Amino acid sequence: MSDAFTEVASSESPANGVTTRIIPGMNCQGCVNACARAVQSGDPSADVVGTPSENALRLFHR
């Protein structure tokens, strides 16, 4: 995975505060952790759940 990730697809559901992003090349938990740190540096209250097999990162906003 590169240092900067490119958002290919995104869906947001304002009603439940969930954003799903598809991150190409995210294929391990280390990648998920790097993305989570990047997200949480801008939004410390966000919960981040990644699924490497789907290249999916879900952001739960409070």
C-alpha positions in Angstrom: 0.0 0.0 0.0 1.3 3.5 -0.8 1.7 6.2 1.8 -1.3 8.1 0.4 -4.5 6.2 -0.3 -6.8 6.9 -3.1 -10.5 6.8 -2.5 -12.1 4.8 -5.3 -15.6 4.4 -4.0 -17.3 5.9 -1.0 -20.8 5.6 0.5 -22.0 7.7 3.4 -25.1 7.2 5.5 -25.7 10.4 7.5 -28.6 8.8 9.4 -26.3 6.3 11.1 -23.0 8.2 10.8 -21.2 5.5 8.8 -18.9 6.1 5.8 -17.5 3.2 3.8 -14.4 3.7 1.7 -12.8 1.3 -0.7 -9.0 1.4 -0.5 -7.1 -0.3 -3.3 -4.2 -2.3 -2.1 -5.3 -2.5 1.5 -4.6 -6.2 2.0 -3.5 -6.7 5.6 -4.3 -5.5 9.1 -1.2 -3.3 9.0 -2.8 -1.3 6.2 -6.0 -1.0 8.2 -4.0 0.3 11.1 -2.2 2.9 9.0 -5.5 4.1 7.5 -7.1 4.2 11.0 -4.2 6.4 12.3 -4.6 8.7 9.3 -8.4 9.0 9.8 -8.1 9.5 13.6 -5.5 12.2 13.2 -8.3 14.3 11.7 -11.2 12.9 13.6 -10.1 11.4 17.0 -13.6 10.3 17.9 -14.1 8.2 14.7 -14.2 4.4 15.1 -12.5 2.7 12.2 -13.1 -0.9 11.1 -11.3 -2.4 8.2 -11.9 -5.5 6.1 -8.7 -6.2 4.1 -10.4 -9.0 2.0 -12.9 -6.5 0.7 -10.5 -3.5 0.6 -13.2 -1.8 2.8 -12.7 0.8 5.5 -15.8 1.7 7.6 -15.8 4.9 9.6 -18.3 5.3 12.4 -18.8 9.0 13.3 -20.0 10.1 16.7 
